Amino acid sequence: MNIIITGSSGFIAKHIVNRLLMLNYNLCGLDLLRASRANFFVHDIKKKIPSKNLPKKIDLIINLAAIHREPGHKPNEYFDTNMLGAQNVCDFAERVICKRIIFTSSISPYGIEDKLKDENTIPCPNTAYGSSKLAAEKIHMAWQNRDINNRILTIVRPGVVFGKGEGGNMSRLVKLIHKNFFFYMGNKKTQKAGIYVKELVNQIMWVHDGQINNKFPKITLFNAAMWPNPSIEDYVQTICRVSAIKRMIPSAPYLFLLCVGYLFELFFKLFGKPNPFSPVRLRKLVRPNLVKPTFLIKHKYKPLYTLESALADWKKEDPEVWS
């Protein structure tokens, strides 16, 4: 089977590639940054995808290409990459008569409302990133609707994804706890929808295989998150247990830290550098992120990992982050 993966050098993509190589599939990758292996090519997803060097018959496209860091980009950049990328992937699928696409979206289209969200919640994005991801979902759905009986579309909305190669908030959390620099901001009980990257890959393939075998609809959109969503305190205490360390985690007033964040914002802007204490990140830390994976629960998906076993597996695979 011939599979095209866009964004092939990204964090999630690397884990999907490893999974598919174990199954002996023929993979081709497209990525703006670098060609990481044979049959992986440098390509800007904002441009038309060429057929040159790619197999004539494509069985599946896995679209992972996106820009997603918030903050980090101008609003128009999210739309330029995420919407144009979706359109170019779907146009390519039309040209090569590929009948199956997997698209990684995000929980950002749900917006910031503190209420519990699931797949039946009406999206209400409040950021350029969330809006661009919702628009990209619609572009993929329009592609499937042009041949509803034969085309299969899998859309996954993951929570915060962590694991080897993540290099984001969860990695920073682990390092801060180990260095004894972490403190709560009055947000101990704040719940955050998260998912271990290996669990995410397994869920994607499980749902897609179910669609191929007519167990699930031709268009299936599902949330990927641990249930119940762990609190920040759950994450912190589990990291300490997995690391076999004891920490007394202090608390600091959120409003004070937010003011400090804005002062740092002004300071770093003067030097044209990113602010590691961005107010946007601080607001995210105190805001609940309640997302229920109703589709997976309804269809009796059995998770491979608990929070503790997921963190232990990550530590085993990526000891540098945990040192």
Secondary structure as a PSIPRED ss2 file (coil, helix, strand):
# PSIPRED VFORMAT (PSIPRED V4.0)

   1 M C   1.000  0.000  0.000
   2 N E   0.000  0.000  1.000
   3 I E   0.000  0.000  1.000
   4 I E   0.000  0.000  1.000
   5 I E   0.000  0.000  1.000
   6 T E   0.000  0.000  1.000
   7 G C   1.000  0.000  0.000
   8 S C   1.000  0.000  0.000
   9 S C   1.000  0.000  0.000
  10 G C   1.000  0.000  0.000
  11 F H   0.000  1.000  0.000
  12 I H   0.000  1.000  0.000
  13 A H   0.000  1.000  0.000
  14 K H   0.000  1.000  0.000
  15 H H   0.000  1.000  0.000
  16 I H   0.000  1.000  0.000
  17 V H   0.000  1.000  0.000
  18 N H   0.000  1.000  0.000
  19 R H   0.000  1.000  0.000
  20 L H   0.000  1.000  0.000
  21 L H   0.000  1.000  0.000
  22 M H   0.000  1.000  0.000
  23 L C   1.000  0.000  0.000
  24 N C   1.000  0.000  0.000
  25 Y C   1.000  0.000  0.000
  26 N E   0.000  0.000  1.000
  27 L E   0.000  0.000  1.000
  28 C E   0.000  0.000  1.000
  29 G E   0.000  0.000  1.000
  30 L E   0.000  0.000  1.000
  31 D E   0.000  0.000  1.000
  32 L C   1.000  0.000  0.000
  33 L C   1.000  0.000  0.000
  34 R C   1.000  0.000  0.000
  35 A C   1.000  0.000  0.000
  36 S C   1.000  0.000  0.000
  37 R C   1.000  0.000  0.000
  38 A C   1.000  0.000  0.000
  39 N C   1.000  0.000  0.000
  40 F E   0.000  0.000  1.000
  41 F E   0.000  0.000  1.000
  42 V E   0.000  0.000  1.000
  43 H C   1.000  0.000  0.000
  44 D C   1.000  0.000  0.000
  45 I C   1.000  0.000  0.000
  46 K C   1.000  0.000  0.000
  47 K C   1.000  0.000  0.000
  48 K C   1.000  0.000  0.000
  49 I C   1.000  0.000  0.000
  50 P C   1.000  0.000  0.000
  51 S C   1.000  0.000  0.000
  52 K C   1.000  0.000  0.000
  53 N C   1.000  0.000  0.000
  54 L C   1.000  0.000  0.000
  55 P C   1.000  0.000  0.000
  56 K C   1.000  0.000  0.000
  57 K C   1.000  0.000  0.000
  58 I C   1.000  0.000  0.000
  59 D C   1.000  0.000  0.000
  60 L E   0.000  0.000  1.000
  61 I E   0.000  0.000  1.000
  62 I E   0.000  0.000  1.000
  63 N E   0.000  0.000  1.000
  64 L C   1.000  0.000  0.000
  65 A C   1.000  0.000  0.000
  66 A C   1.000  0.000  0.000
  67 I C   1.000  0.000  0.000
  68 H C   1.000  0.000  0.000
  69 R C   1.000  0.000  0.000
  70 E C   1.000  0.000  0.000
  71 P C   1.000  0.000  0.000
  72 G C   1.000  0.000  0.000
  73 H C   1.000  0.000  0.000
  74 K C   1.000  0.000  0.000
  75 P H   0.000  1.000  0.000
  76 N H   0.000  1.000  0.000
  77 E H   0.000  1.000  0.000
  78 Y H   0.000  1.000  0.000
  79 F H   0.000  1.000  0.000
  80 D H   0.000  1.000  0.000
  81 T H   0.000  1.000  0.000
  82 N H   0.000  1.000  0.000
  83 M H   0.000  1.000  0.000
  84 L H   0.000  1.000  0.000
  85 G H   0.000  1.000  0.000
  86 A H   0.000  1.000  0.000
  87 Q H   0.000  1.000  0.000
  88 N H   0.000  1.000  0.000
  89 V H   0.000  1.000  0.000
  90 C H   0.000  1.000  0.000
  91 D H   0.000  1.000  0.000
  92 F H   0.000  1.000  0.000
  93 A H   0.000  1.000  0.000
  94 E H   0.000  1.000  0.000
  95 R H   0.000  1.000  0.000
  96 V H   0.000  1.000  0.000
  97 I C   1.000  0.000  0.000
  98 C C   1.000  0.000  0.000
  99 K C   1.000  0.000  0.000
 100 R E   0.000  0.000  1.000
 101 I E   0.000  0.000  1.000
 102 I E   0.000  0.000  1.000
 103 F E   0.000  0.000  1.000
 104 T E   0.000  0.000  1.000
 105 S C   1.000  0.000  0.000
 106 S C   1.000  0.000  0.000
 107 I C   1.000  0.000  0.000
 108 S H   0.000  1.000  0.000
 109 P H   0.000  1.000  0.000
 110 Y H   0.000  1.000  0.000
 111 G C   1.000  0.000  0.000
 112 I C   1.000  0.000  0.000
 113 E C   1.000  0.000  0.000
 114 D C   1.000  0.000  0.000
 115 K C   1.000  0.000  0.000
 116 L C   1.000  0.000  0.000
 117 K E   0.000  0.000  1.000
 118 D C   1.000  0.000  0.000
 119 E C   1.000  0.000  0.000
 120 N C   1.000  0.000  0.000
 121 T C   1.000  0.000  0.000
 122 I C   1.000  0.000  0.000
 123 P C   1.000  0.000  0.000
 124 C C   1.000  0.000  0.000
 125 P C   1.000  0.000  0.000
 126 N C   1.000  0.000  0.000
 127 T C   1.000  0.000  0.000
 128 A H   0.000  1.000  0.000
 129 Y H   0.000  1.000  0.000
 130 G H   0.000  1.000  0.000
 131 S H   0.000  1.000  0.000
 132 S H   0.000  1.000  0.000
 133 K H   0.000  1.000  0.000
 134 L H   0.000  1.000  0.000
 135 A H   0.000  1.000  0.000
 136 A H   0.000  1.000  0.000
 137 E H   0.000  1.000  0.000
 138 K H   0.000  1.000  0.000
 139 I H   0.000  1.000  0.000
 140 H H   0.000  1.000  0.000
 141 M H   0.000  1.000  0.000
 142 A H   0.000  1.000  0.000
 143 W H   0.000  1.000  0.000
 144 Q H   0.000  1.000  0.000
 145 N H   0.000  1.000  0.000
 146 R C   1.000  0.000  0.000
 147 D C   1.000  0.000  0.000
 148 I C   1.000  0.000  0.000
 149 N C   1.000  0.000  0.000
 150 N C   1.000  0.000  0.000
 151 R C   1.000  0.000  0.000
 152 I E   0.000  0.000  1.000
 153 L E   0.000  0.000  1.000
 154 T E   0.000  0.000  1.000
 155 I E   0.000  0.000  1.000
 156 V E   0.000  0.000  1.000
 157 R E   0.000  0.000  1.000
 158 P E   0.000  0.000  1.000
 159 G C   1.000  0.000  0.000
 160 V E   0.000  0.000  1.000
 161 V E   0.000  0.000  1.000
 162 F E   0.000  0.000  1.000
 163 G C   1.000  0.000  0.000
 164 K C   1.000  0.000  0.000
 165 G C   1.000  0.000  0.000
 166 E C   1.000  0.000  0.000
 167 G C   1.000  0.000  0.000
 168 G C   1.000  0.000  0.000
 169 N H   0.000  1.000  0.000
 170 M H   0.000  1.000  0.000
 171 S H   0.000  1.000  0.000
 172 R H   0.000  1.000  0.000
 173 L H   0.000  1.000  0.000
 174 V H   0.000  1.000  0.000
 175 K H   0.000  1.000  0.000
 176 L H   0.000  1.000  0.000
 177 I H   0.000  1.000  0.000
 178 H H   0.000  1.000  0.000
 179 K C   1.000  0.000  0.000
 180 N C   1.000  0.000  0.000
 181 F C   1.000  0.000  0.000
 182 F C   1.000  0.000  0.000
 183 F C   1.000  0.000  0.000
 184 Y E   0.000  0.000  1.000
 185 M C   1.000  0.000  0.000
 186 G C   1.000  0.000  0.000
 187 N C   1.000  0.000  0.000
 188 K C   1.000  0.000  0.000
 189 K C   1.000  0.000  0.000
 190 T C   1.000  0.000  0.000
 191 Q E   0.000  0.000  1.000
 192 K E   0.000  0.000  1.000
 193 A C   1.000  0.000  0.000
 194 G E   0.000  0.000  1.000
 195 I E   0.000  0.000  1.000
 196 Y E   0.000  0.000  1.000
 197 V H   0.000  1.000  0.000
 198 K H   0.000  1.000  0.000
 199 E H   0.000  1.000  0.000
 200 L H   0.000  1.000  0.000
 201 V H   0.000  1.000  0.000
 202 N H   0.000  1.000  0.000
 203 Q H   0.000  1.000  0.000
 204 I H   0.000  1.000  0.000
 205 M H   0.000  1.000  0.000
 206 W H   0.000  1.000  0.000
 207 V H   0.000  1.000  0.000
 208 H H   0.000  1.000  0.000
 209 D H   0.000  1.000  0.000
 210 G H   0.000  1.000  0.000
 211 Q H   0.000  1.000  0.000
 212 I H   0.000  1.000  0.000
 213 N C   1.000  0.000  0.000
 214 N C   1.000  0.000  0.000
 215 K C   1.000  0.000  0.000
 216 F C   1.000  0.000  0.000
 217 P C   1.000  0.000  0.000
 218 K C   1.000  0.000  0.000
 219 I E   0.000  0.000  1.000
 220 T E   0.000  0.000  1.000
 221 L E   0.000  0.000  1.000
 222 F E   0.000  0.000  1.000
 223 N E   0.000  0.000  1.000
 224 A E   0.000  0.000  1.000
 225 A C   1.000  0.000  0.000
 226 M C   1.000  0.000  0.000
 227 W C   1.000  0.000  0.000
 228 P C   1.000  0.000  0.000
 229 N C   1.000  0.000  0.000
 230 P C   1.000  0.000  0.000
 231 S E   0.000  0.000  1.000
 232 I H   0.000  1.000  0.000
 233 E H   0.000  1.000  0.000
 234 D H   0.000  1.000  0.000
 235 Y H   0.000  1.000  0.000
 236 V H   0.000  1.000  0.000
 237 Q H   0.000  1.000  0.000
 238 T H   0.000  1.000  0.000
 239 I H   0.000  1.000  0.000
 240 C H   0.000  1.000  0.000
 241 R H   0.000  1.000  0.000
 242 V H   0.000  1.000  0.000
 243 S H   0.000  1.000  0.000
 244 A C   1.000  0.000  0.000
 245 I C   1.000  0.000  0.000
 246 K C   1.000  0.000  0.000
 247 R C   1.000  0.000  0.000
 248 M C   1.000  0.000  0.000
 249 I C   1.000  0.000  0.000
 250 P C   1.000  0.000  0.000
 251 S E   0.000  0.000  1.000
 252 A C   1.000  0.000  0.000
 253 P C   1.000  0.000  0.000
 254 Y H   0.000  1.000  0.000
 255 L H   0.000  1.000  0.000
 256 F H   0.000  1.000  0.000
 257 L H   0.000  1.000  0.000
 258 L H   0.000  1.000  0.000
 259 C H   0.000  1.000  0.000
 260 V H   0.000  1.000  0.000
 261 G H   0.000  1.000  0.000
 262 Y H   0.000  1.000  0.000
 263 L H   0.000  1.000  0.000
 264 F H   0.000  1.000  0.000
 265 E H   0.000  1.000  0.000
 266 L H   0.000  1.000  0.000
 267 F H   0.000  1.000  0.000
 268 F H   0.000  1.000  0.000
 269 K H   0.000  1.000  0.000
 270 L H   0.000  1.000  0.000
 271 F C   1.000  0.000  0.000
 272 G C   1.000  0.000  0.000
 273 K C   1.000  0.000  0.000
 274 P C   1.000  0.000  0.000
 275 N C   1.000  0.000  0.000
 276 P C   1.000  0.000  0.000
 277 F C   1.000  0.000  0.000
 278 S C   1.000  0.000  0.000
 279 P H   0.000  1.000  0.000
 280 V H   0.000  1.000  0.000
 281 R H   0.000  1.000  0.000
 282 L H   0.000  1.000  0.000
 283 R H   0.000  1.000  0.000
 284 K H   0.000  1.000  0.000
 285 L H   0.000  1.000  0.000
 286 V H   0.000  1.000  0.000
 287 R C   1.000  0.000  0.000
 288 P C   1.000  0.000  0.000
 289 N E   0.000  0.000  1.000
 290 L C   1.000  0.000  0.000
 291 V E   0.000  0.000  1.000
 292 K C   1.000  0.000  0.000
 293 P C   1.000  0.000  0.000
 294 T H   0.000  1.000  0.000
 295 F H   0.000  1.000  0.000
 296 L H   0.000  1.000  0.000
 297 I H   0.000  1.000  0.000
 298 K H   0.000  1.000  0.000
 299 H C   1.000  0.000  0.000
 300 K C   1.000  0.000  0.000
 301 Y C   1.000  0.000  0.000
 302 K C   1.000  0.000  0.000
 303 P C   1.000  0.000  0.000
 304 L C   1.000  0.000  0.000
 305 Y C   1.000  0.000  0.000
 306 T C   1.000  0.000  0.000
 307 L H   0.000  1.000  0.000
 308 E H   0.000  1.000  0.000
 309 S H   0.000  1.000  0.000
 310 A H   0.000  1.000  0.000
 311 L H   0.000  1.000  0.000
 312 A H   0.000  1.000  0.000
 313 D H   0.000  1.000  0.000
 314 W H   0.000  1.000  0.000
 315 K H   0.000  1.000  0.000
 316 K H   0.000  1.000  0.000
 317 E H   0.000  1.000  0.000
 318 D C   1.000  0.000  0.000
 319 P C   1.000  0.000  0.000
 320 E C   1.000  0.000  0.000
 321 V C   1.000  0.000  0.000
 322 W C   1.000  0.000  0.000
 323 S C   1.000  0.000  0.000
